């Protein structure tokens, strides 16, 4: 099979990969987009409950976690949520804003996938899908300079991509393979292996935006509350200021989930406790004490007017039947303290199968923040989730995908 030559090969046809390929193609580069999957952009398809939370109106560098927190600033400033929203509007995709600036498709995530495909078509991007990459080889500089086999830019090829559909030679190689989250959709550590192959450091990956689980015996009484949700303030860490989120928390058979837990999971460290204020914005001790005088109701009945009944019954146990008027002020305040500061230590996370993203990845100190290019390996770029930049829940990771992809495309 003959060698095929392109200016750019983008490996990974997800959010970042399609965006980068489209932008590079529309800038006149000859681009091939490669993916091992048989179905296009499955992670986009299932995101946001099938409606794709494609960005957030309020994106700041503080909404991202990285060992090198300043790295993301350049790309995010150069390609903003408004820039992506303009693209969405150009394609006539109806959308709406939900909780805390989150933007969703009115109809389906398929609208975003279709938009990215169309943008790739506008850039005359060639597809190889499904296509397995067997190996990547660097063409060393001396050989590249003497080679007559050049891409359409006139520059010599720097990389050989060996695939099950033949050999591809390119000037620039973009790794957009995502992270380890949701392996059932085909996620692998392939991009991290490529980084290590070319000498880049990798920040240890782990699941993020993921439910937290607890020891089975310890959690058994609370597992009976599975399906119960309430707003809580969730905190972890000892640094000042502490990391805290005010979001809904969901009880499950194995532990805790819901937006508040998914957010804090990205910051939680193994062995560390989390703290939940299960009645944020209230002063339960004062409220209960103020209700004591002449109150013949059971404590469980009174607390159930302020709190979910199932949680009240589980929390109080036999004390639920006690009359509020008979409860001592000190006991009531101790109860309120536990409710406002429930402290518990997860045994772990629900793993990559339940994680929305991966934390960690290619060390950004080895990349150029303007172009996503490896500093020590010209022509090699990393974008999207494979990079050590992890956003909050709420459209931030998609915005990083778009922004890093555009920065890379401009720098190719």
C-alpha atoms as one frame of an Amber mdcrd trajectory, in Angstrom:
protein
   0.000   0.000   0.000   1.439   3.376  -1.006   2.396   6.148   1.404  -0.150
   8.942   1.833   1.133  12.451   2.640  -0.623  15.220   4.539   0.327  18.418
   6.292  -1.450  17.330   9.473  -2.744  14.127  11.009  -5.154  14.532  13.903
  -5.583  11.345  15.917  -8.860  11.280  17.827 -12.155  12.404  16.276 -13.814
  13.714  19.411 -14.613  17.299  20.346 -11.049  18.631  20.277  -9.937  16.513
  17.326 -12.781  17.454  14.990 -12.530  21.123  15.951  -8.787  21.197  15.292
  -9.030  19.295  12.005 -11.782  21.613  10.762  -9.919  24.775  11.707  -6.634
  23.554  10.217  -8.321  22.441   7.006 -10.091  25.765   6.625  -6.694  27.454
   6.903  -5.552  25.632   3.766  -3.738  22.690   5.291  -4.203  19.148   4.014
  -5.584  17.261   7.014  -6.414  13.656   7.792  -8.515  12.803  10.856  -8.001
   9.321  12.304 -10.070   7.454  14.906 -10.217   3.806  15.957 -13.943   3.871
  16.799 -16.705   2.784  14.451 -19.146   5.380  15.834 -18.260   9.058  15.725
 -17.973  11.168  18.880 -19.780   8.909  21.337 -18.667  11.017  24.304 -20.295
  14.080  22.757 -23.405  12.044  21.998 -24.018  10.984  25.608 -22.953  14.260
  27.218 -25.434  16.462  29.019 -28.034  13.721  29.133 -27.960  13.571  25.328
 -28.196  17.344  24.869 -24.506  18.280  25.168 -23.590  20.970  27.681 -21.314
  22.439  25.013 -19.908  25.402  26.986 -20.508  27.753  29.883 -21.086  31.483
  29.631 -18.751  32.168  32.550 -15.390  30.542  31.880 -12.367  31.585  33.929
  -8.960  29.929  34.455 -10.078  29.346  38.057 -12.613  26.817  36.719  -9.771
  24.476  35.720  -7.366  22.222  37.626  -3.788  21.679  36.502  -0.336  21.191
  37.973   0.489  24.311  35.930  -2.626  26.478  36.472  -1.551  29.407  34.294
  -1.148  27.294  31.158  -4.813  27.383  30.073  -5.135  31.188  30.175  -3.822
  31.923  26.685  -6.035  29.467  24.792  -9.158  30.292  26.807  -8.676  34.022
  26.232  -8.124  33.557  22.498 -11.227  31.420  21.924 -14.096  32.237  24.254
 -17.533  30.722  24.898 -19.002  33.552  22.813 -16.800  32.504  19.880 -18.132
  28.957  20.023 -21.689  30.200  20.508 -21.362  32.217  17.313 -20.437  29.011
  15.492 -23.442  27.242  17.002 -25.700  30.080  15.891 -24.238  30.047  12.370
 -25.370  26.443  12.084 -28.848  27.287  13.331 -28.643  25.033  16.377 -31.282
  25.930  18.985 -29.896  26.117  22.514 -30.822  27.207  26.012 -29.096  28.284
  29.208 -29.565  26.304  32.400 -28.166  26.357  35.913 -25.054  28.531  36.459
 -24.364  29.541  32.861 -24.495  26.044  31.361 -25.474  26.032  27.665 -27.262
  23.010  26.171 -28.724  22.026  22.808 -32.513  22.236  22.764 -32.775  19.062
  20.726 -29.816  16.696  20.742 -26.054  16.334  21.054 -26.211  15.128  17.458
 -26.528  18.786  16.444 -23.016  19.507  17.726 -21.586  16.369  16.108 -23.216
  17.282  12.792 -21.880  20.840  13.065 -18.317  19.624  13.603 -18.607  17.187
  10.706 -19.822  19.957   8.444 -16.950  22.192   9.553 -14.541  19.374   8.684
 -16.148  19.093   5.258 -15.632  22.831   4.755 -11.953  22.225   5.479 -11.818
  19.248   3.073 -10.645  17.020   5.914 -10.085  13.401   4.931 -11.327  10.695
   7.293  -9.825   7.402   8.348 -12.422   5.745  10.568 -12.436   3.136  11.926
  -8.682   3.040  11.588  -6.168   1.546  14.004  -2.827   3.273  14.521  -0.172
   0.620  15.050   2.800   2.910  15.628   4.158   6.426  15.283   7.710   7.021
  14.150   9.665  10.245  14.113  11.520  11.118  10.921  14.710  12.596  12.274
  15.676  16.085  11.181  18.573  15.186   8.877  16.434  12.703   6.974  13.513
  15.102   6.881  15.580  17.964   5.488  17.003  15.800   2.709  13.696  14.190
   1.860  11.966  15.062  -1.390   8.757  13.710   0.066   7.137  16.866   1.321
   3.634  17.792   2.383   1.600  20.399   0.522   3.170  23.176   2.608   6.533
  22.309   1.110   7.868  21.249   4.495   9.425  17.802   4.928   7.483  15.142
   6.826   8.373  14.775  10.495   6.251  11.737  11.436   5.203   8.401  10.026
   1.855   7.058  11.209   1.537   3.328  10.609  -2.121   2.327  10.378  -4.154
  -0.668   9.300  -5.093   1.416   6.252  -1.527   2.130   5.219   1.376   4.449
   5.956   0.792   8.178   6.442   3.558  10.808   6.543   2.885  14.255   7.988
   4.612  17.471   8.954   2.483  17.936  12.071   0.854  15.375  14.343  -1.965
  16.276  16.752  -2.910  13.893  19.567  -6.558  14.437  20.542  -7.410  11.016
  21.915  -9.116  12.171  25.109  -8.584  10.597  28.511  -9.314   7.333  30.278
 -12.880   8.148  31.314 -15.698   5.908  30.046 -13.586   3.026  28.679 -16.771
   1.278  27.561 -16.861   3.855  24.740 -13.309   3.012  23.701 -11.251   5.359
  25.886  -7.621   4.264  26.348  -4.282   5.637  27.537  -2.918   5.650  23.985
  -2.309   9.423  23.914  -0.360   9.249  27.166   1.796   6.470  25.716   2.621
   8.674  22.726   3.624  11.506  25.076   5.948   9.183  26.990   7.340   7.769
  23.744   8.578  11.238  22.809   9.903  12.073  26.246   7.091  14.233  27.614
   6.198  13.991  31.273   2.727  12.813  32.309   0.913  13.953  35.430  -0.517
  10.787  37.003  -4.060  10.343  35.645  -7.077   9.550  37.814 -10.862   9.694
  37.520 -12.463  13.130  37.958 -16.042  14.396  38.023 -16.838  10.996  39.492
 -19.053   9.614  42.289 -17.383   8.839  45.616 -17.830   5.474  47.324 -17.531
   4.369  50.938 -16.794   1.221  52.916 -19.711  -1.165  52.491 -20.470  -1.805
  56.166 -20.110   1.841  57.162 -22.290   2.996  54.313 -25.008   0.340  54.633
 -27.448   2.513  56.674 -27.149   5.367  54.191 -27.399   3.075  51.179 -31.067
   2.747  52.091 -31.419   6.412  51.109 -30.450   5.673  47.490 -32.172   8.110
  45.162 -32.553  10.878  47.743 -31.130  14.239  46.687 -30.751  17.558  48.462
 -28.700  20.720  48.144 -25.534  20.709  50.220 -22.294  22.597  50.584 -19.466
  20.134  49.951 -15.913  20.866  51.065 -12.557  19.099  51.016  -8.937  19.914
  51.696  -7.121  21.870  54.370  -5.787  24.724  52.250  -7.173  28.188  52.839
  -9.476  29.048  51.277 -10.894  25.528  51.194 -12.428  24.122  48.028 -16.212
  24.207  48.348 -19.238  23.761  46.076 -22.922  24.447  46.731 -24.769  21.917
  44.570 -27.174  18.987  44.793 -25.895  15.769  46.363 -27.382  12.363  45.524
 -27.307   9.311  47.796 -26.527   6.012  46.018 -26.221   2.388  47.108 -22.433
   2.687  47.235 -21.903   6.305  48.239 -22.575   9.840  47.043 -23.017  11.371
  43.614 -24.748  14.396  42.120 -23.199  17.673  40.915 -21.759  18.668  44.299
 -19.888  15.374  44.697 -18.728  15.264  41.077 -17.260  18.750  41.492 -15.460
  18.008  44.742 -14.158  14.663  43.451 -11.742  16.469  41.128 -10.102  18.047
  44.181 -10.427  15.151  46.627  -7.275  13.203  47.457  -7.313   9.547  48.610
  -7.492   9.291  52.389  -8.841  12.820  52.703 -12.175  13.560  54.365 -15.021
  15.497  52.805 -17.404  17.675  54.778 -21.055  18.260  53.926 -23.286  21.003
  55.236 -26.632  19.292  54.700 -28.660  22.389  55.562 -26.779  25.272  53.907
 -28.007  28.772  54.565 -29.947  27.682  57.651 -29.289  27.661  61.397 -31.009
  24.436  62.398 -29.991  24.641  66.047 -31.476  28.087  66.488 -34.599  27.175
  64.498 -35.296  24.038  66.530 -34.651  25.697  69.871 -36.914  28.601  68.917
 -39.674  26.055  68.139 -39.374  24.197  71.455 -41.689  26.186  73.717 -45.007
  24.348  74.081 -44.269  22.187  71.019 -45.675  18.692  71.548 -44.634  17.429
  68.116 -42.084  14.689  67.710 -38.579  15.829  66.824 -38.696  13.798  63.622
 -41.882  15.552  62.503 -40.461  19.006  63.166 -37.147  18.284  61.433 -38.958
  16.719  58.470 -40.545  20.135  57.834 -37.042  21.515  57.344 -35.307  18.499
  55.787 -36.165  15.436  53.622 -38.241  13.000  55.733 -36.269   9.872  54.724
 -33.031  11.538  55.730 -34.578  12.777  58.981 -35.693   9.292  59.994 -32.324
   7.752  59.127 -30.375  10.502  60.866 -32.375  10.574  64.106 -33.104   6.884
  64.513 -34.991   6.243  67.757 -34.688   9.911  68.720 -37.147  10.681  65.939
 -40.048   9.798  68.255 -38.864  12.115  71.073 -40.835  15.279  71.682 -39.029
  18.426  70.642 -40.024  20.140  73.900 -38.170  17.453  75.860 -34.895  17.794
  73.952 -32.119  19.707  75.682 -30.633  22.756  73.997 -27.128  21.261  74.137
 -28.312  18.043  72.436 -30.108  20.051  69.744 -27.001  22.126  69.040 -24.848
  18.990  68.815 -27.356  17.538  66.333 -27.258  20.721  64.270 -23.447  20.705
  64.308 -23.396  17.182  62.854 -25.914  18.135  60.166 -24.033  21.297  59.211
 -20.660  19.549  59.272 -21.102  15.880  58.393 -17.533  14.648  57.955 -16.750
  11.325  56.290 -13.866   9.749  54.384 -14.492   8.057  51.019 -12.821   4.720
  50.398 -12.339   5.706  46.753 -14.134   6.726  43.592 -16.493   4.846  41.295
 -13.643   4.683  38.766 -13.240   5.566  35.111 -16.440   3.754  34.132 -18.468
   6.376  36.008 -16.102   9.343  35.613 -16.965  12.112  33.191 -13.334  13.100
  32.614  -9.763  12.254  33.502  -7.663  14.462  35.741  -3.931  14.641  34.963
  -2.393  13.919  31.576   0.390  15.389  29.473   2.386  17.801  31.628   1.656
  21.279  30.272   5.132  22.454  31.288   6.337  20.438  28.290   3.927  22.234
  25.911   3.783  25.712  24.352   0.652  27.394  25.728   0.012  29.272  22.464
   0.189  26.304  20.083  -0.074  23.138  22.255   3.179  21.989  20.614   5.701
  19.888  22.500   8.631  22.167  23.270  11.212  19.461  22.655   9.528  17.862
  19.618   8.513  20.316  16.841   5.363  19.276  15.008   3.914  17.200  17.863
   0.830  18.691  19.543  -1.536  17.580  22.320  -5.048  19.000  22.821  -8.192
  18.421  24.817  -8.596  15.990  27.699  -5.269  14.197  27.162  -3.614  17.384
  28.457  -3.355  18.104  32.193  -6.161  20.671  32.212  -9.406  19.521  33.848
 -12.496  21.696  33.998 -15.375  21.862  36.419 -18.704  20.231  35.701 -20.889
  22.459  33.548 -19.464  22.803  30.027 -15.943  23.828  30.999 -14.223  20.733
  29.591 -15.876  21.233  26.227 -14.695  24.846  26.212 -11.155  23.642  26.868
 -11.527  21.208  23.954 -12.625  24.001  21.594 -10.049  26.522  22.831  -7.050
  24.170  22.834  -8.041  22.883  19.386  -8.230  26.376  17.893  -4.933  27.417
  19.492  -3.300  24.334  18.000  -4.821  24.853  14.546  -3.598  28.437  14.432
  -0.106  27.303  15.345   0.207  24.479  12.823
